[in-house]
Amino acid sequence: TQLLEQSPQFLSIQEGENLTVYCNSSSVFSSLQWYRQEPGEGPVLLVTVVTGGEVKKLKRLTFQFGDARKDSSLHITAAQPGDTGLYLCAGIANAGGTSYGKLTFGQGTILTVHP
Amino acid sequence: DTGVSQNPRHKITKRGQNVTFRCDPISEHNRLYWYRQTLGQGPEFLTYFQNEAQLEKSRLLSDRFSAERPKGSFSTLEIQRTEQGDSAMYLCASSFRLNTEAFFGQGTRLTVV
């Protein structure tokens, strides 16, 4: 069973601060996706990383995939109250066709950015 | 709106009743997934369809759960004899090809009382 450990579980910061969320596993993933979820809604895809060492930027968000494709991080610069939400990492196993593209999710990080 | 659509958005049912949820994926997506999410947790995989074929089921999917995708388009998830432990958000996702982005619906929030 492939597991994704996401940390921290809760993060409460002031507007303007920087933060990093980590997603770690002992298993290799063929790709890793980050989602943001609002209460009562489904997850919304932010980014997909597929290449070891890959870095992607989305405005103030920077995503990195580890060289060995076992871990990933999400860094937010100058957080704003609108960034508040549940952030989820999810990986697709590196098991060829038998993975069927199913996602293994981390537990999530609940981010609260105070004005 | 061409996103993934789920109905109903909310369902409250008494313990022991049967419930059925529907998912309409993005039209050209042949892969469809069901996940379950409990409060404070990430979603957990339940089952996967490629077109009309159900190719994988999680051990979480007890014999009270059944899913179908009869014509390879929309899918239904039925829970028979609901239990309080079934209370959760049920999420549907679809994708076009293997290992490409999965897009989620807004979910169906089930409350069993």
Interface residues (C-beta under 8 A of the other chain):
Chain A: L4 Q6 S30 S31 Q33 Y35 G40 E41 G42 P43 V44 L45 T48 V50 L88 A90 I92 G97 S99 Y100 G101 K102 L103 T104 F105 G106 Q107 G108
Chain B: V4 Q6 R31 Y33 Y35 G40 Q41 G42 P43 E44 F45 Y48 Q50 L55 E56 L91 A93 S95 L98 N99 T100 E101 A102 F103 F104 G105 Q106 G107 R109
